[in-house]
């Protein structure tokens, strides 16, 4: 996560560490070439990403497929 933030990602929520506990974290502006984007994060981390349309979102997620680990994709038309 630190490398993603150094490269321009923004922490929207969470991101704090207290001993061995890592707070649930929401990131945006994560580079598609960053490790946290392409590999499984060992911790409660979610990436918020904006797409032009549903097909574009599916195409990007198919490229990003992770062969192992937990992965979730959520789609919404707009957020208020």
C-alpha positions as CSV (number, residue, x, y, z in Angstrom):
1,X,0.0,0.0,0.0
2,X,2.8,2.4,0.8
3,X,4.2,2.1,-2.7
4,X,0.8,2.7,-4.3
5,X,0.4,5.9,-2.2
6,X,3.9,7.0,-3.1
7,X,2.9,6.6,-6.8
8,X,-0.2,8.7,-6.4
9,X,-2.9,6.6,-4.8
10,X,-5.1,8.3,-2.2
11,X,-6.3,6.7,1.0
12,X,-10.0,7.6,1.3
13,X,-10.6,5.7,4.6
14,X,-8.6,3.7,7.0
15,X,-5.0,2.9,6.3
16,X,-3.8,3.0,9.9
17,X,-1.7,0.3,11.6
18,X,-2.0,-0.4,15.4
19,X,0.5,-3.1,16.3
20,X,-0.5,-6.2,14.3
21,X,-3.9,-4.7,13.3
22,X,-4.3,-3.1,9.9
23,X,-7.4,-0.9,9.6
24,X,-9.8,-1.6,6.7
25,X,-8.7,0.7,3.9
26,X,-10.3,2.2,0.8
27,X,-8.0,3.5,-2.0
28,X,-8.6,5.5,-5.2
29,X,-6.3,6.6,-8.0
30,X,-4.3,3.3,-7.8
31,X,-2.1,2.7,-10.8
32,X,-3.0,-0.4,-12.8
33,X,0.6,-1.5,-12.8
34,X,1.0,-1.4,-9.0
35,X,1.3,-4.5,-6.9
36,X,-1.7,-3.8,-4.8
37,X,-3.8,-3.5,-8.0
38,X,-2.5,-6.6,-9.7
39,X,-1.9,-8.9,-6.7
40,X,-3.9,-10.0,-3.6
41,X,-3.5,-7.5,-0.7
42,X,-2.8,-9.3,2.5
43,X,-5.3,-7.3,4.5
44,X,-8.7,-5.5,4.3
45,X,-8.0,-3.3,1.3
46,X,-10.5,-2.2,-1.4
47,X,-9.8,-0.2,-4.5
48,X,-12.3,2.3,-5.8
49,X,-12.1,2.8,-9.6
50,X,-14.2,4.7,-12.1
51,X,-15.1,3.3,-15.5
52,X,-16.8,4.9,-18.5
53,X,-19.2,1.9,-19.0
54,X,-20.0,-1.6,-17.8
55,X,-18.2,-3.3,-20.8
56,X,-15.0,-1.3,-20.0
57,X,-15.2,-2.3,-16.4
58,X,-15.5,-6.0,-17.3
59,X,-12.6,-5.8,-19.8
60,X,-10.3,-4.2,-17.2
61,X,-11.3,-6.7,-14.5
62,X,-10.7,-9.7,-16.9
63,X,-7.1,-8.3,-17.5
64,X,-6.6,-8.0,-13.8
65,X,-7.8,-11.6,-13.0
66,X,-6.0,-13.1,-10.0
67,X,-5.5,-16.8,-10.1
68,X,-5.7,-17.2,-6.3
69,X,-7.1,-15.3,-3.4
70,X,-10.2,-13.4,-2.6
71,X,-11.5,-10.9,-5.2
72,X,-14.7,-9.0,-5.3
73,X,-16.1,-6.7,-8.0
74,X,-18.9,-4.3,-7.4
75,X,-20.6,-2.0,-10.0
76,X,-22.8,1.0,-9.5
77,X,-24.1,3.6,-12.0
78,X,-23.6,6.5,-9.7
79,X,-22.7,7.3,-6.1
80,X,-24.4,10.2,-4.3
